[in-house]
């Protein structure tokens, strides 16, 4: 979903809040806000994006302070003016969070792509705002509703909502773009966090649930989406978002390695240990190329139907092998020449049911402790 409706019943506060909304949000009154004078209730539109998920990917919640009314009006997060996206989308793209090819970056396209999980990238991306009520500045929430209603109703409801989202969708990590929200959800003092980000620090905390139980979900603090008050902010933001992405990838792999039971592979296969070449920065094409190529192998390679990319004993990807060729004779993203007498396969990513069966599963039991072999045949 993207746009949905919510209501606040305000009682004695109703008339003051109605006037503040009319003063501060004049351009959006007719489309986003509905006033019920009899029930002293305000109904408004807000936004949440829950995507179709690839079970092989980690579920990441991108958490913002509250919706911008222009975003809600256009129907997609961070698209506030004439359906055009904010610079946030370019920052995330350039830091490797997703790659959208041959598509215009406008709100309707982005909405469909992220709802359907059609972006290339390492994560399933959930979008939500801590506070539901849309304003042009989060500080306006207290101006509109007063401190008492804000702290006792809006803030407490927001904490419960996020906890429900984390539990219901098995969120693996949260990336926050508002320091006050992070402080509320982690119990940490984030005073001076912009300075720390400017110095290149990775701000990583543990999210606490609505009842203060620790859910063991890492929460990262990034720059606010509209922040631009320091020199080289583009470079600093890129560095920060890249570090967060890399840390989530490596953290996910480590957690899977620690808790995943071994899987038994039933097809004729070959396991390739790509630790020397693996990086969280690898694109799907680069992962394919480091998995498929430059192996010193015998004729048994021809018997393998599947090829597995293995990192720290965890299956990262599964490919169907079509044919083997001498290394360096097929089109590749790798530019350095291969050593002599090596082989590479060409093929395709395995069907969804095969990937669901194997990805993020452990194959540690197939390798003798301390063994340094870089590949192993299974069922051959």
C-alpha positions in Angstrom: 0.0 0.0 0.0 1.0 3.6 -0.3 -1.8 6.1 0.6 -4.1 5.3 3.5 -6.4 7.3 5.8 -6.2 7.8 9.6 -8.1 10.0 12.1 -7.5 11.9 15.3 -10.4 12.8 17.6 -9.2 15.9 19.4 -12.0 17.1 21.7 -11.2 20.6 23.2 -8.1 20.8 21.0 -10.0 20.5 17.8 -10.7 24.1 16.9 -7.1 25.2 17.6 -5.7 22.3 15.5 -8.1 23.0 12.7 -7.0 26.6 12.5 -3.3 25.7 12.6 -3.7 23.1 9.8 -5.6 25.7 7.7 -2.8 28.3 8.3 0.2 26.0 7.7 -1.1 23.6 5.1 -3.4 25.7 3.0 -2.2 24.2 -0.4 -3.2 20.7 0.7 -6.4 21.2 2.7 -8.9 20.0 0.1 -7.0 16.9 -0.9 -5.4 15.6 2.3 -7.4 16.8 5.3 -11.0 16.4 6.2 -12.6 18.1 9.3 -15.6 16.7 11.1 -16.9 19.5 13.4 -19.6 17.4 15.0 -17.2 14.7 16.2 -14.3 17.1 16.6 -12.3 14.7 14.4 -9.6 15.3 11.7 -9.2 12.6 9.0 -6.0 12.8 6.9 -4.1 10.8 4.3 -0.7 9.3 5.1 1.7 6.9 3.4 3.3 3.5 4.0 5.0 1.2 1.4 5.0 -2.5 2.1 6.6 -4.3 -0.9 6.4 -7.7 -2.4 9.4 -9.5 -1.0 12.1 -11.7 -2.3 12.7 -14.3 0.5 16.4 -14.4 -0.3 16.8 -10.7 0.6 16.9 -9.0 4.0 13.9 -6.8 4.9 15.0 -3.2 5.5 12.8 -0.5 6.9 13.6 3.0 5.7 12.2 5.2 8.4 11.4 8.9 8.0 10.0 11.5 10.5 6.6 12.2 9.0 5.2 12.4 5.4 5.6 15.6 3.4 2.1 16.5 2.2 3.4 16.9 -1.4 4.6 13.3 -1.2 1.2 12.1 -0.1 -0.4 14.1 -2.8 1.7 12.6 -5.6 1.3 9.1 -4.2 5.0 8.2 -3.5 7.5 8.9 -0.8 9.9 11.8 -1.4 8.2 12.9 -4.6 6.9 16.4 -3.7 6.9 18.5 -6.8 5.1 17.8 -10.0 5.7 14.0 -9.5 9.5 14.5 -9.5 11.6 12.7 -6.8 13.8 14.4 -4.3 17.6 14.0 -4.4 17.2 11.2 -1.9 16.6 8.8 -4.8 19.8 9.6 -6.5 21.8 9.3 -3.2 20.4 5.9 -2.5 20.9 4.7 -6.1 24.5 6.0 -6.2 25.2 4.3 -2.9 24.2 0.9 -4.3 20.8 0.4 -2.6 19.0 -0.1 -5.9 19.5 0.2 -9.6 16.6 1.0 -11.9 17.4 0.8 -15.6 15.6 2.4 -18.5 12.9 4.0 -16.4 11.9 7.6 -15.7 12.3 8.5 -12.1 8.8 9.8 -11.5 6.4 9.0 -8.7 4.1 6.5 -10.5 7.1 4.5 -11.8 8.8 4.5 -8.5 5.6 3.4 -6.7 5.1 0.4 -9.0 8.7 -0.7 -8.9 9.1 -0.6 -5.2 5.7 -2.0 -4.4 6.4 -5.0 -6.7 10.0 -5.3 -5.6 11.2 -4.9 -9.2 14.4 -2.9 -8.4 17.8 -4.5 -8.6 19.4 -4.3 -5.2 20.4 -6.4 -2.1 17.3 -5.7 0.0 13.5 -5.7 0.2 12.8 -2.0 1.0 10.0 -1.0 3.3 9.2 2.7 3.6 7.4 4.2 6.5 7.2 7.4 8.6 7.3 7.4 12.4 4.6 10.0 12.7 1.6 9.6 10.3 0.4 13.1 10.1 1.8 15.0 7.0 3.4 18.4 7.5 6.1 20.3 5.6 8.2 20.4 8.8 8.1 17.8 11.6 8.3 20.6 14.2 4.8 21.7 13.0 3.2 18.6 14.7 3.6 20.2 18.2 2.4 23.6 16.8 -0.7 21.9 15.4 -1.7 19.5 18.2 0.0 20.8 21.3 2.6 19.1 23.5 0.2 17.0 25.5 -1.6 15.4 22.5 1.7 15.0 20.6 3.5 13.2 23.4 0.7 11.1 24.9 -1.2 10.2 21.7 0.8 10.7 18.5 4.2 9.6 19.9 3.0 6.6 21.8 0.9 5.4 18.8 3.9 5.8 16.6 6.1 3.6 18.8 3.5 0.9 18.7 3.1 1.1 15.0 6.8 0.7 14.3 7.0 -2.3 16.7 4.1 -4.0 14.9 5.8 -3.4 11.5 9.1 -4.8 12.7 7.5 -7.9 14.1 4.9 -8.5 11.4 7.4 -8.2 8.5 10.5 -9.6 10.2 12.5 -6.5 9.6 16.2 -7.2 9.7 17.4 -3.6 10.0 16.1 -0.1 10.3 17.7 3.0 8.6 16.5 6.2 10.2 16.7 9.6 8.6 15.7 11.6 11.7 17.9 11.8 14.8 15.0 12.4 17.3 13.1 9.4 16.0 16.3 7.2 16.5 16.7 8.6 20.0 13.1 7.6 20.9 13.4 4.1 19.5 16.9 3.3 20.9 17.0 5.2 24.1 20.3 6.7 23.0 21.4 10.4 23.2 22.0 11.5 19.6 23.2 15.0 20.5 25.9 16.0 18.0 25.1 13.1 15.6 25.6 15.2 12.5 29.1 16.0 13.6 29.8 12.3 14.0 28.4 11.5 10.5 30.6 14.3 9.1 33.6 12.6 10.7 32.7 9.3 8.9 31.4 7.4 11.9 28.9 4.6 11.4 26.0 5.2 13.9 24.6 1.8 14.7 22.3 1.1 17.6 19.8 -1.6 18.8 16.1 -0.9 18.3 14.0 -1.3 21.4 10.3 -2.4 21.0 7.3 -0.4 22.2 7.4 -2.1 25.6 11.2 -1.6 25.8 12.0 -5.2 25.0 15.1 -5.5 22.8 14.2 -7.0 19.5 17.8 -7.4 18.4 17.2 -5.3 15.3 20.1 -3.0 14.3 19.1 0.6 13.7 21.3 3.0 11.7 21.3 6.7 11.7 21.8 8.6 8.4 21.6 12.2 7.4 18.1 13.8 7.3 16.9 13.6 3.7 16.9 17.4 3.3 20.1 18.1 5.1 22.6 20.2 3.1 24.4 22.5 5.5 27.9 21.2 5.4 30.6 21.2 2.7 30.8 18.1 0.5 27.5 16.8 1.8 26.9 14.8 -1.3 30.2 12.9 -0.8 29.6 12.5 3.0 26.1 11.2 2.4 27.3 8.8 -0.2 30.0 7.5 2.1 27.5 7.1 5.0 24.8 5.3 2.9 27.4 3.0 1.4 28.8 2.1 4.8 25.3 1.3 6.1 24.5 -0.9 3.2 27.8 -2.8 3.4 27.4 -3.3 7.2 23.8 -4.6 6.7 25.0 -7.1 4.0 27.9 -8.4 6.1 25.8 -8.5 9.3 23.0 -10.5 7.5 25.6 -13.0 6.2 27.2 -13.4 9.7 23.8 -13.9 11.3 22.8 -16.4 8.8 26.0 -18.3 9.2 25.5 -18.4 13.0 21.9 -19.6 13.0 21.3 -21.4 9.7 21.1 -25.2 9.7 22.8 -27.0 6.9 20.9 -27.8 3.7 21.2 -31.0 1.7 21.8 -30.4 -2.0 20.0 -32.9 -4.1 21.1 -31.9 -7.6 24.5 -32.5 -9.4 26.2 -29.3 -8.4 29.4 -27.4 -7.8 30.0 -25.1 -4.8 32.3 -22.1 -5.4 33.8 -20.3 -2.4 34.1 -16.7 -3.6 35.3 -15.1 -0.3 38.4 -13.7 -2.0 36.3 -11.9 -4.5 33.1 -11.1 -2.5 32.1 -7.6 -1.6 28.8 -6.0 -0.6 29.4 -3.7 -3.5 29.0 -6.5 -6.1 26.2 -6.0 -8.6 24.2 -9.0 -9.7 26.3 -9.1 -12.9 29.6 -8.9 -11.0 28.5 -11.6 -8.6 27.7 -13.8 -11.5 31.1 -13.2 -13.1 33.1 -13.9 -10.0 31.1 -17.1 -9.4 31.2 -18.6 -12.9 34.7 -18.0 -14.0 38.4 -18.8 -13.8 38.4 -22.2 -12.1 41.0 -24.9 -12.6 38.6 -27.9 -13.1 38.5 -31.3 -14.7 35.9 -32.9 -16.8 33.6 -33.5 -13.9 32.5 -29.9 -14.4 30.3 -31.0 -17.3 28.2 -33.1 -14.9 27.1 -30.2 -12.7 23.7 -28.8 -13.3 23.8 -26.0 -10.6 26.5 -23.6 -9.5 26.4 -22.1 -6.0 28.1 -18.8 -4.9 29.3 -19.4 -1.4 30.5 -16.8 1.1 31.4 -17.8 4.7 29.6 -21.2 4.1 26.4 -19.4 3.2 24.7 -19.7 -0.2 24.5 -16.2 -1.7 23.2 -17.2 -5.2 22.3 -20.2 -7.3 22.8 -20.5 -11.1 21.8 -23.0 -13.7 24.8 -24.0 -15.8 24.2 -24.0 -19.5 27.7 -24.6 -20.9 31.4 -24.4 -20.1 34.1 -22.4 -22.0 37.8 -21.7 -21.6 38.1 -18.7 -19.2 38.2 -15.4 -20.9 36.4 -16.4 -24.0 32.9 -15.2 -23.1 31.6 -11.7 -22.4 32.5 -10.7 -18.8 32.6 -7.6 -16.5 36.1 -8.7 -15.4 38.8 -6.8 -17.2 41.9 -8.6 -16.0 43.1 -11.5 -18.1 42.5 -15.0 -16.7 45.4 -17.5 -15.9 45.9 -20.2 -18.4 44.0 -23.6 -18.3 41.0 -22.2 -16.4 37.2 -22.6 -17.1 34.1 -20.5 -16.8 30.4 -21.4 -17.3 27.6 -19.4 -18.8 24.1 -19.8 -17.4 21.2 -18.1 -15.7 20.0 -17.4 -12.2 18.1 -20.4 -11.0 14.2 -20.4 -10.9 12.5 -18.8 -7.8 11.7 -22.2 -6.2 15.3 -23.3 -6.4 16.6 -20.0 -4.9 14.0 -20.2 -2.1 15.2 -23.7 -1.3 18.9 -22.8 -1.1 19.8 -19.1 -0.7 20.9 -18.1 2.8 21.3 -21.8 3.8 24.6 -23.1 5.2 26.9 -25.6 3.4 29.5 -25.7 6.1 29.0 -29.5 6.5 30.3 -30.0 2.9 33.7 -28.6 3.7 36.2 -30.2 6.1 37.3 -27.9 8.9 40.3 -25.9 7.8 40.0 -27.0 4.2 41.2 -24.4 1.7 39.7 -25.9 -1.4 37.9 -23.2 -3.5 35.2 -25.5 -4.9 33.6 -28.8 -4.3 31.4 -31.1 -6.4 28.2 -32.5 -4.9 26.3 -35.5 -6.2 28.9 -36.1 -9.0 
